[in-house]
């Protein structure tokens, strides 16, 4: 019987540490307008057809 892997726990303190390290290393944070993902897809939208053919 195999054990379930432990769930990764990410605390707000860990996020703050990682963010500080990222900014210190020269990383920049870009603000994205509400409702936008900031992602660009050159292929256009992806639509899924749920009808069984």
Predicted model as a PDB file, atoms N, CA, C, CB and O in Angstrom, pLDDT in the B-factor column:
MODEL        1                                                                  
ATOM      1  N   UNK A   1       0.846  -1.170   0.000  1.00 58.00           N  
ATOM      2  CA  UNK A   1       0.000   0.000   0.000  1.00 58.00           C  
ATOM      3  C   UNK A   1       0.897   1.241   0.000  1.00 58.00           C  
ATOM      4  CB  UNK A   1      -0.965  -0.006   1.223  1.00 58.00           C  
ATOM      5  O   UNK A   1       1.804   1.358   0.824  1.00 58.00           O  
ATOM      6  N   UNK A   2       0.636   2.163  -0.929  1.00 70.00           N  
ATOM      7  CA  UNK A   2       1.459   3.365  -1.023  1.00 70.00           C  
ATOM      8  C   UNK A   2       0.838   4.498  -0.210  1.00 70.00           C  
ATOM      9  CB  UNK A   2       1.630   3.791  -2.495  1.00 70.00           C  
ATOM     10  O   UNK A   2      -0.380   4.600  -0.062  1.00 70.00           O  
ATOM     11  N   UNK A   3       1.716   5.335   0.303  1.00 77.00           N  
ATOM     12  CA  UNK A   3       1.253   6.488   1.066  1.00 77.00           C  
ATOM     13  C   UNK A   3       0.906   7.622   0.114  1.00 77.00           C  
ATOM     14  CB  UNK A   3       2.320   6.941   2.088  1.00 77.00           C  
ATOM     15  O   UNK A   3       1.526   7.774  -0.939  1.00 77.00           O  
ATOM     16  N   UNK A   4      -0.081   8.409   0.490  1.00 77.00           N  
ATOM     17  CA  UNK A   4      -0.424   9.584  -0.304  1.00 77.00           C  
ATOM     18  C   UNK A   4       0.668  10.629  -0.108  1.00 77.00           C  
ATOM     19  CB  UNK A   4      -1.827  10.153   0.095  1.00 77.00           C  
ATOM     20  O   UNK A   4       1.171  10.802   1.002  1.00 77.00           O  
ATOM     21  N   UNK A   5       1.036  11.325  -1.179  1.00 72.00           N  
ATOM     22  CA  UNK A   5       2.046  12.379  -0.999  1.00 72.00           C  
ATOM     23  C   UNK A   5       1.488  13.504  -0.129  1.00 72.00           C  
ATOM     24  CB  UNK A   5       2.506  12.939  -2.372  1.00 72.00           C  
ATOM     25  O   UNK A   5       0.294  13.800  -0.159  1.00 72.00           O  
ATOM     26  N   UNK A   6       2.382  14.126   0.647  1.00 74.00           N  
ATOM     27  CA  UNK A   6       1.936  15.223   1.498  1.00 74.00           C  
ATOM     28  C   UNK A   6       1.533  16.411   0.641  1.00 74.00           C  
ATOM     29  CB  UNK A   6       3.036  15.626   2.495  1.00 74.00           C  
ATOM     30  O   UNK A   6       2.160  16.702  -0.378  1.00 74.00           O  
ATOM     31  N   UNK A   7       0.490  17.084   1.065  1.00 75.00           N  
ATOM     32  CA  UNK A   7       0.004  18.256   0.352  1.00 75.00           C  
ATOM     33  C   UNK A   7       0.980  19.412   0.579  1.00 75.00           C  
ATOM     34  CB  UNK A   7      -1.435  18.637   0.818  1.00 75.00           C  
ATOM     35  O   UNK A   7       1.393  19.667   1.710  1.00 75.00           O  
ATOM     36  N   UNK A   8       1.339  20.096  -0.478  1.00 75.00           N  
ATOM     37  CA  UNK A   8       2.235  21.242  -0.356  1.00 75.00           C  
ATOM     38  C   UNK A   8       1.502  22.380   0.340  1.00 75.00           C  
ATOM     39  CB  UNK A   8       2.756  21.693  -1.747  1.00 75.00           C  
ATOM     40  O   UNK A   8       0.367  22.705  -0.006  1.00 75.00           O  
ATOM     41  N   UNK A   9       2.150  22.972   1.306  1.00 83.00           N  
ATOM     42  CA  UNK A   9       1.553  24.072   2.037  1.00 83.00           C  
ATOM     43  C   UNK A   9       2.361  25.329   1.765  1.00 83.00           C  
ATOM     44  CB  UNK A   9       1.487  23.767   3.554  1.00 83.00           C  
ATOM     45  O   UNK A   9       3.568  25.365   2.003  1.00 83.00           O  
ATOM     46  N   UNK A  10       1.701  26.343   1.273  1.00 83.00           N  
ATOM     47  CA  UNK A  10       2.352  27.607   0.969  1.00 83.00           C  
ATOM     48  C   UNK A  10       1.718  28.668   1.849  1.00 83.00           C  
ATOM     49  CB  UNK A  10       2.228  27.973  -0.548  1.00 83.00           C  
ATOM     50  O   UNK A  10       0.537  28.986   1.710  1.00 83.00           O  
ATOM     51  N   UNK A  11       2.517  29.213   2.758  1.00 89.00           N  
ATOM     52  CA  UNK A  11       1.992  30.214   3.676  1.00 89.00           C  
ATOM     53  C   UNK A  11       2.216  31.611   3.117  1.00 89.00           C  
ATOM     54  CB  UNK A  11       2.645  30.079   5.059  1.00 89.00           C  
ATOM     55  O   UNK A  11       3.018  31.806   2.204  1.00 89.00           O  
ATOM     56  N   UNK A  12       1.507  32.567   3.669  1.00 90.00           N  
ATOM     57  CA  UNK A  12       1.673  33.949   3.211  1.00 90.00           C  
ATOM     58  C   UNK A  12       3.090  34.441   3.506  1.00 90.00           C  
ATOM     59  CB  UNK A  12       0.634  34.874   3.886  1.00 90.00           C  
ATOM     60  O   UNK A  12       3.631  35.249   2.751  1.00 90.00           O  
ATOM     61  N   UNK A  13       3.692  33.967   4.585  1.00 90.00           N  
ATOM     62  CA  UNK A  13       5.075  34.350   4.895  1.00 90.00           C  
ATOM     63  C   UNK A  13       6.030  33.826   3.824  1.00 90.00           C  
ATOM     64  CB  UNK A  13       5.489  33.816   6.285  1.00 90.00           C  
ATOM     65  O   UNK A  13       6.966  34.522   3.430  1.00 90.00           O  
ATOM     66  N   UNK A  14       5.794  32.605   3.358  1.00 91.00           N  
ATOM     67  CA  UNK A  14       6.633  32.027   2.304  1.00 91.00           C  
ATOM     68  C   UNK A  14       6.467  32.809   1.001  1.00 91.00           C  
ATOM     69  CB  UNK A  14       6.279  30.538   2.085  1.00 91.00           C  
ATOM     70  O   UNK A  14       7.441  33.039   0.285  1.00 91.00           O  
ATOM     71  N   UNK A  15       5.244  33.212   0.697  1.00 91.00           N  
ATOM     72  CA  UNK A  15       4.990  33.997  -0.518  1.00 91.00           C  
ATOM     73  C   UNK A  15       5.702  35.341  -0.422  1.00 91.00           C  
ATOM     74  CB  UNK A  15       3.465  34.206  -0.736  1.00 91.00           C  
ATOM     75  O   UNK A  15       6.303  35.801  -1.393  1.00 91.00           O  
ATOM     76  N   UNK A  16       5.636  35.969   0.748  1.00 93.00           N  
ATOM     77  CA  UNK A  16       6.309  37.253   0.944  1.00 93.00           C  
ATOM     78  C   UNK A  16       7.820  37.103   0.763  1.00 93.00           C  
ATOM     79  CB  UNK A  16       5.994  37.819   2.342  1.00 93.00           C  
ATOM     80  O   UNK A  16       8.454  37.956   0.142  1.00 93.00           O  
ATOM     81  N   UNK A  17       8.402  36.028   1.299  1.00 94.00           N  
ATOM     82  CA  UNK A  17       9.839  35.782   1.156  1.00 94.00           C  
ATOM     83  C   UNK A  17      10.216  35.567  -0.307  1.00 94.00           C  
ATOM     84  CB  UNK A  17      10.259  34.565   1.991  1.00 94.00           C  
ATOM     85  O   UNK A  17      11.209  36.116  -0.786  1.00 94.00           O  
ATOM     86  N   UNK A  18       9.429  34.776  -1.006  1.00 93.00           N  
ATOM     87  CA  UNK A  18       9.705  34.500  -2.418  1.00 93.00           C  
ATOM     88  C   UNK A  18       9.557  35.765  -3.256  1.00 93.00           C  
ATOM     89  CB  UNK A  18       8.766  33.402  -2.946  1.00 93.00           C  
ATOM     90  O   UNK A  18      10.352  36.000  -4.166  1.00 93.00           O  
ATOM     91  N   UNK A  19       8.547  36.582  -2.957  1.00 92.00           N  
ATOM     92  CA  UNK A  19       8.337  37.828  -3.692  1.00 92.00           C  
ATOM     93  C   UNK A  19       9.505  38.781  -3.460  1.00 92.00           C  
ATOM     94  CB  UNK A  19       7.009  38.492  -3.271  1.00 92.00           C  
ATOM     95  O   UNK A  19      10.000  39.404  -4.399  1.00 92.00           O  
ATOM     96  N   UNK A  20       9.943  38.892  -2.204  1.00 94.00           N  
ATOM     97  CA  UNK A  20      11.065  39.777  -1.877  1.00 94.00           C  
ATOM     98  C   UNK A  20      12.329  39.321  -2.603  1.00 94.00           C  
ATOM     99  CB  UNK A  20      11.306  39.811  -0.350  1.00 94.00           C  
ATOM    100  O   UNK A  20      13.074  40.148  -3.130  1.00 94.00           O  
ATOM    101  N   UNK A  21      12.575  38.013  -2.633  1.00 95.00           N  
ATOM    102  CA  UNK A  21      13.750  37.481  -3.327  1.00 95.00           C  
ATOM    103  C   UNK A  21      13.666  37.759  -4.826  1.00 95.00           C  
ATOM    104  CB  UNK A  21      13.887  35.967  -3.075  1.00 95.00           C  
ATOM    105  O   UNK A  21      14.669  38.099  -5.453  1.00 95.00           O  
ATOM    106  N   UNK A  22      12.477  37.615  -5.398  1.00 94.00           N  
ATOM    107  CA  UNK A  22      12.259  37.872  -6.820  1.00 94.00           C  
ATOM    108  C   UNK A  22      12.552  39.333  -7.148  1.00 94.00           C  
ATOM    109  CB  UNK A  22      10.815  37.512  -7.220  1.00 94.00           C  
ATOM    110  O   UNK A  22      13.255  39.626  -8.114  1.00 94.00           O  
ATOM    111  N   UNK A  23      12.014  40.248  -6.345  1.00 95.00           N  
ATOM    112  CA  UNK A  23      12.222  41.674  -6.586  1.00 95.00           C  
ATOM    113  C   UNK A  23      13.687  42.061  -6.377  1.00 95.00           C  
ATOM    114  CB  UNK A  23      11.320  42.505  -5.664  1.00 95.00           C  
ATOM    115  O   UNK A  23      14.229  42.883  -7.116  1.00 95.00           O  
ATOM    116  N   UNK A  24      14.323  41.463  -5.366  1.00 96.00           N  
ATOM    117  CA  UNK A  24      15.730  41.763  -5.081  1.00 96.00           C  
ATOM    118  C   UNK A  24      16.632  41.316  -6.226  1.00 96.00           C  
ATOM    119  CB  UNK A  24      16.167  41.087  -3.776  1.00 96.00           C  
ATOM    120  O   UNK A  24      17.663  41.935  -6.489  1.00 96.00           O  
ATOM    121  N   UNK A  25      16.237  40.231  -6.910  1.00 96.00           N  
ATOM    122  CA  UNK A  25      17.050  39.708  -8.010  1.00 96.00           C  
ATOM    123  C   UNK A  25      16.820  40.476  -9.314  1.00 96.00           C  
ATOM    124  CB  UNK A  25      16.747  38.231  -8.223  1.00 96.00           C  
ATOM    125  O   UNK A  25      17.378  40.127 -10.355  1.00 96.00           O  
ATOM    126  N   UNK A  26      15.990  41.528  -9.247  1.00 95.00           N  
ATOM    127  CA  UNK A  26      15.764  42.352 -10.436  1.00 95.00           C  
ATOM    128  C   UNK A  26      14.447  42.078 -11.123  1.00 95.00           C  
ATOM    129  CB  UNK A  26      16.867  42.146 -11.409  1.00 95.00           C  
ATOM    130  O   UNK A  26      14.158  42.686 -12.153  1.00 95.00           O  
ATOM    131  N   UNK A  27      13.641  41.186 -10.587  1.00 94.00           N  
ATOM    132  CA  UNK A  27      12.335  40.896 -11.184  1.00 94.00           C  
ATOM    133  C   UNK A  27      11.389  42.070 -11.018  1.00 94.00           C  
ATOM    134  CB  UNK A  27      11.724  39.641 -10.559  1.00 94.00           C  
ATOM    135  O   UNK A  27      11.534  42.871 -10.094  1.00 94.00           O  
ATOM    136  N   UNK A  28      10.438  42.169 -11.899  1.00 92.00           N  
ATOM    137  CA  UNK A  28       9.453  43.248 -11.839  1.00 92.00           C  
ATOM    138  C   UNK A  28       8.052  42.659 -11.816  1.00 92.00           C  
ATOM    139  CB  UNK A  28       9.616  44.215 -13.037  1.00 92.00           C  
ATOM    140  O   UNK A  28       7.798  41.604 -12.398  1.00 92.00           O  
ATOM    141  N   UNK A  29       7.150  43.350 -11.139  1.00 87.00           N  
ATOM    142  CA  UNK A  29       5.751  42.943 -11.062  1.00 87.00           C  
ATOM    143  C   UNK A  29       4.961  43.859 -11.981  1.00 87.00           C  
ATOM    144  CB  UNK A  29       5.208  43.001  -9.588  1.00 87.00           C  
ATOM    145  O   UNK A  29       5.071  45.082 -11.897  1.00 87.00           O  
ATOM    146  N   UNK A  30       4.165  43.263 -12.856  1.00 85.00           N  
ATOM    147  CA  UNK A  30       3.356  44.032 -13.795  1.00 85.00           C  
ATOM    148  C   UNK A  30       1.899  43.969 -13.361  1.00 85.00           C  
ATOM    149  CB  UNK A  30       3.524  43.501 -15.246  1.00 85.00           C  
ATOM    150  O   UNK A  30       1.363  42.883 -13.142  1.00 85.00           O  
ATOM    151  N   UNK A  31       1.261  45.113 -13.236  1.00 83.00           N  
ATOM    152  CA  UNK A  31      -0.149  45.167 -12.869  1.00 83.00           C  
ATOM    153  C   UNK A  31      -0.987  44.930 -14.119  1.00 83.00           C  
ATOM    154  CB  UNK A  31      -0.509  46.532 -12.207  1.00 83.00           C  
ATOM    155  O   UNK A  31      -0.764  45.563 -15.151  1.00 83.00           O  
ATOM    156  N   UNK A  32      -1.941  44.025 -14.026  1.00 78.00           N  
ATOM    157  CA  UNK A  32      -2.828  43.707 -15.143  1.00 78.00           C  
ATOM    158  C   UNK A  32      -4.226  44.181 -14.766  1.00 78.00           C  
ATOM    159  CB  UNK A  32      -2.814  42.165 -15.478  1.00 78.00           C  
ATOM    160  O   UNK A  32      -4.680  43.962 -13.643  1.00 78.00           O  
ATOM    161  N   UNK A  33      -4.906  44.829 -15.707  1.00 78.00           N  
ATOM    162  CA  UNK A  33      -6.254  45.324 -15.451  1.00 78.00           C  
ATOM    163  C   UNK A  33      -7.184  44.190 -15.033  1.00 78.00           C  
ATOM    164  CB  UNK A  33      -6.806  46.029 -16.692  1.00 78.00           C  
ATOM    165  O   UNK A  33      -7.027  43.046 -15.461  1.00 78.00           O  
ATOM    166  N   UNK A  34      -8.148  44.530 -14.194  1.00 76.00           N  
ATOM    167  CA  UNK A  34      -9.130  43.566 -13.732  1.00 76.00           C  
ATOM    168  C   UNK A  34      -9.877  42.969 -14.924  1.00 76.00           C  
ATOM    169  CB  UNK A  34     -10.114  44.224 -12.747  1.00 76.00           C  
ATOM    170  O   UNK A  34     -10.312  43.694 -15.818  1.00 76.00           O  
ATOM    171  N   UNK A  35     -10.021  41.652 -14.929  1.00 72.00           N  
ATOM    172  CA  UNK A  35     -10.759  40.978 -15.989  1.00 72.00           C  
ATOM    173  C   UNK A  35      -9.884  40.541 -17.146  1.00 72.00           C  
ATOM    174  CB  UNK A  35     -11.836  41.871 -16.496  1.00 72.00           C  
ATOM    175  O   UNK A  35     -10.384  39.941 -18.098  1.00 72.00           O  
ATOM    176  N   UNK A  36      -8.580  40.828 -17.092  1.00 69.00           N  
ATOM    177  CA  UNK A  36      -7.676  40.421 -18.155  1.00 69.00           C  
ATOM    178  C   UNK A  36      -6.662  39.441 -17.587  1.00 69.00           C  
ATOM    179  CB  UNK A  36      -6.969  41.648 -18.791  1.00 69.00           C  
ATOM    180  O   UNK A  36      -6.262  39.553 -16.428  1.00 69.00           O  
ATOM    181  N   UNK A  37      -6.256  38.499 -18.389  1.00 69.00           N  
ATOM    182  CA  UNK A  37      -5.291  37.521 -17.912  1.00 69.00           C  
ATOM    183  C   UNK A  37      -3.860  37.954 -18.158  1.00 69.00           C  
ATOM    184  CB  UNK A  37      -5.536  36.195 -18.568  1.00 69.00           C  
ATOM    185  O   UNK A  37      -2.944  37.466 -17.496  1.00 69.00           O  
ATOM    186  N   UNK A  38      -3.651  38.863 -19.101  1.00 62.00           N  
ATOM    187  CA  UNK A  38      -2.302  39.266 -19.437  1.00 62.00           C  
ATOM    188  C   UNK A  38      -1.631  38.294 -20.383  1.00 62.00           C  
ATOM    189  CB  UNK A  38      -1.486  39.409 -18.195  1.00 62.00           C  
ATOM    190  O   UNK A  38      -0.468  38.473 -20.742  1.00 62.00           O  
ATOM    191  N   UNK A  39      -2.350  37.275 -20.785  1.00 66.00           N  
ATOM    192  CA  UNK A  39      -1.804  36.267 -21.699  1.00 66.00           C  
ATOM    193  C   UNK A  39      -2.221  36.591 -23.118  1.00 66.00           C  
ATOM    194  CB  UNK A  39      -2.273  34.845 -21.310  1.00 66.00           C  
ATOM    195  O   UNK A  39      -3.310  37.107 -23.367  1.00 66.00           O  
ATOM    196  N   UNK A  40      -1.325  36.273 -24.042  1.00 66.00           N  
ATOM    197  CA  UNK A  40      -1.615  36.452 -25.456  1.00 66.00           C  
ATOM    198  C   UNK A  40      -1.549  35.093 -26.127  1.00 66.00           C  
ATOM    199  CB  UNK A  40      -0.625  37.457 -26.118  1.00 66.00           C  
ATOM    200  O   UNK A  40      -0.583  34.354 -25.939  1.00 66.00           O  
ATOM    201  N   UNK A  41      -2.554  34.758 -26.899  1.00 63.00           N  
ATOM    202  CA  UNK A  41      -2.582  33.481 -27.598  1.00 63.00           C  
ATOM    203  C   UNK A  41      -2.662  33.759 -29.087  1.00 63.00           C  
ATOM    204  CB  UNK A  41      -3.776  32.596 -27.125  1.00 63.00           C  
ATOM    205  O   UNK A  41      -3.686  34.229 -29.583  1.00 63.00           O  
ATOM    206  N   UNK A  42      -1.586  33.469 -29.798  1.00 62.00           N  
ATOM    207  CA  UNK A  42      -1.521  33.746 -31.234  1.00 62.00           C  
ATOM    208  C   UNK A  42      -2.479  32.856 -32.020  1.00 62.00           C  
ATOM    209  CB  UNK A  42      -0.095  33.553 -31.745  1.00 62.00           C  
ATOM    210  O   UNK A  42      -2.825  33.167 -33.159  1.00 62.00           O  
ATOM    211  N   UNK A  43      -2.902  31.761 -31.419  1.00 65.00           N  
ATOM    212  CA  UNK A  43      -3.789  30.819 -32.120  1.00 65.00           C  
ATOM    213  C   UNK A  43      -5.250  31.223 -32.022  1.00 65.00           C  
ATOM    214  CB  UNK A  43      -3.614  29.418 -31.561  1.00 65.00           C  
ATOM    215  O   UNK A  43      -6.094  30.622 -32.687  1.00 65.00           O  
ATOM    216  N   UNK A  44      -5.566  32.206 -31.227  1.00 62.00           N  
ATOM    217  CA  UNK A  44      -6.967  32.593 -31.071  1.00 62.00           C  
ATOM    218  C   UNK A  44      -7.608  31.868 -29.905  1.00 62.00           C  
ATOM    219  CB  UNK A  44      -7.745  32.312 -32.349  1.00 62.00           C  
ATOM    220  O   UNK A  44      -6.913  31.299 -29.063  1.00 62.00           O  
ATOM    221  N   UNK A  45      -8.925  31.887 -29.853  1.00 65.00           N  
ATOM    222  CA  UNK A  45      -9.627  31.262 -28.733  1.00 65.00           C  
ATOM    223  C   UNK A  45      -9.687  29.746 -28.922  1.00 65.00           C  
ATOM    224  CB  UNK A  45     -11.052  31.842 -28.592  1.00 65.00           C  
ATOM    225  O   UNK A  45      -9.650  29.226 -30.037  1.00 65.00           O  
ATOM    226  N   UNK A  46      -9.780  29.081 -27.806  1.00 66.00           N  
ATOM    227  CA  UNK A  46      -9.917  27.627 -27.836  1.00 66.00           C  
ATOM    228  C   UNK A  46     -11.354  27.312 -27.451  1.00 66.00           C  
ATOM    229  CB  UNK A  46      -8.886  26.914 -26.869  1.00 66.00           C  
ATOM    230  O   UNK A  46     -11.827  27.720 -26.390  1.00 66.00           O  
ATOM    231  N   UNK A  47     -12.032  26.593 -28.307  1.00 69.00           N  
ATOM    232  CA  UNK A  47     -13.400  26.214 -28.013  1.00 69.00           C  
ATOM    233  C   UNK A  47     -13.487  24.702 -27.976  1.00 69.00           C  
ATOM    234  CB  UNK A  47     -14.381  26.801 -29.051  1.00 69.00           C  
ATOM    235  O   UNK A  47     -12.869  24.005 -28.780  1.00 69.00           O  
ATOM    236  N   UNK A  48     -14.256  24.217 -27.039  1.00 71.00           N  
ATOM    237  CA  UNK A  48     -14.415  22.778 -26.888  1.00 71.00           C  
ATOM    238  C   UNK A  48     -15.820  22.394 -27.316  1.00 71.00           C  
ATOM    239  CB  UNK A  48     -14.138  22.333 -25.428  1.00 71.00           C  
ATOM    240  O   UNK A  48     -16.796  23.002 -26.877  1.00 71.00           O  
ATOM    241  N   UNK A  49     -15.925  21.393 -28.165  1.00 70.00           N  
ATOM    242  CA  UNK A  49     -17.211  20.884 -28.609  1.00 70.00           C  
ATOM    243  C   UNK A  49     -17.572  19.709 -27.717  1.00 70.00           C  
ATOM    244  CB  UNK A  49     -17.177  20.470 -30.116  1.00 70.00           C  
ATOM    245  O   UNK A  49     -16.923  18.664 -27.778  1.00 70.00           O  
ATOM    246  N   UNK A  50     -18.603  19.866 -26.886  1.00 75.00           N  
ATOM    247  CA  UNK A  50     -18.990  18.824 -25.941  1.00 75.00           C  
ATOM    248  C   UNK A  50     -19.976  17.816 -26.538  1.00 75.00           C  
ATOM    249  CB  UNK A  50     -19.593  19.455 -24.711  1.00 75.00           C  
ATOM    250  O   UNK A  50     -20.370  16.858 -25.872  1.00 75.00           O  
ATOM    251  N   UNK A  51     -20.368  18.033 -27.782  1.00 75.00           N  
ATOM    252  CA  UNK A  51     -21.301  17.102 -28.425  1.00 75.00           C  
ATOM    253  C   UNK A  51     -20.566  15.828 -28.800  1.00 75.00           C  
ATOM    254  CB  UNK A  51     -21.955  17.741 -29.679  1.00 75.00           C  
ATOM    255  O   UNK A  51     -19.439  15.870 -29.293  1.00 75.00           O  
ATOM    256  N   UNK A  52     -21.208  14.707 -28.566  1.00 63.00           N  
ATOM    257  CA  UNK A  52     -20.613  13.437 -28.986  1.00 63.00           C  
ATOM    258  C   UNK A  52     -20.886  13.248 -30.470  1.00 63.00           C  
ATOM    259  CB  UNK A  52     -21.181  12.237 -28.154  1.00 63.00           C  
ATOM    260  O   UNK A  52     -22.023  13.362 -30.928  1.00 63.00           O  
ATOM    261  N   UNK A  53     -19.846  12.964 -31.197  1.00 56.00           N  
ATOM    262  CA  UNK A  53     -20.009  12.785 -32.649  1.00 56.00           C  
ATOM    263  C   UNK A  53     -20.269  11.344 -33.000  1.00 56.00           C  
ATOM    264  CB  UNK A  53     -18.777  13.275 -33.394  1.00 56.00           C  
ATOM    265  O   UNK A  53     -20.430  11.014 -34.175  1.00 56.00           O  
TER     266      UNK A  53                                                      
ENDMDL                                                                          
END                                                                             
